[in-house]
């Protein structure tokens, strides 16, 4: 099987407070999944935000729940980097 093309959806910790922005990103991810792309969702944490990476993981879990049956989590949320932490999760379209 050929490798799937990946599309990025990027969040900041403040996205959780902006419901319209959050819904727009979920809608974009659903569109990518419908077209057969894998989606790499990431939350970029800087400065003091690095002390609470669990908030990024919670945001990505909420994102995965919002995608519902349209996606399967290929890579669970995990942390990348040391000084600036990025919490990353990859979801794939569900095969019918």
N, C-alpha and C positions, 0 to 999 in steps of 0.2 A: 504494500500500500504506500502511495506517495505521501510525503510529509505534508501536513496541513499548514496552510498559511495562517499566521497569527495577527490579530488586530489588537491594539492596545486601548484600554480605557483607564485613565489616570484619575486618581482621587487625591485630595488633600484632607487632612483631618477635619477641616472646617466644612467639607462637603456634607458631612452628616447633619449639619445645622441648616443647610440650604436645600430644602426639600425639592424645589423646582430643578435645581442643578442635578441632584441625585436621580430624580425620575428621568431626566434627559439622558443621563449616562446609562441607566438601565435600559431605556428604549433603544439607544444606539447599540448596546451589546446584544439585545434580542434581535435586532436587524442583522448584525454580523453573524449570529448563530444560525438564523434562518437561511442565510446565503452560504452556510457550510464552513465558515471560518472558525478557528479557535479564538478565544478571547483571553488576553492576559490582563488581568486587573491588578493595579498596583496603587498603594498608598504611600506617598513620599513624606517622610517625617524629617524635620530640620530642627536644630537647636534644642530647646526645651521639650519639644514634641517627642524627642528620642527617649525620654524617660517613661513614656506610656505607649510602647508599641502594641500593647494589647488592644488599644482603641482602634488601631488600624486593622487588626485581625477581626475585631467585632464588626467593623464596617464592611469588610470583605465577606464575612459570614452572612450579614444582612443582604448584601448584594447577591450572593449565591441563592439565598432563599427567595429573593425577588425574581430571579430567573426561573425558578420553579422547575417544571418538567422539561423545559426547553434545553437544559444543559446538565452535564455531568461534570463534577469536579475532577480534573485530571491531576492537579497538583494542589494540595491543601495550602492554606496561607502559611507562609514562612518568611523569615527575615533575611534580607540580604544587605551587606555593607556593615561598616563599623561606625564611621563618624556621622554620616547621613544614612539613616536606616530606611529601607524600602520594604514594605510588606507586600508580598506578591502571591497571586493565586492564578492558576490557569483553568479555564473551563472549556469543555468541548461540546459540540452539538450532540444531542442524544440521537443515537441511531434508531430508526424505526424498525 
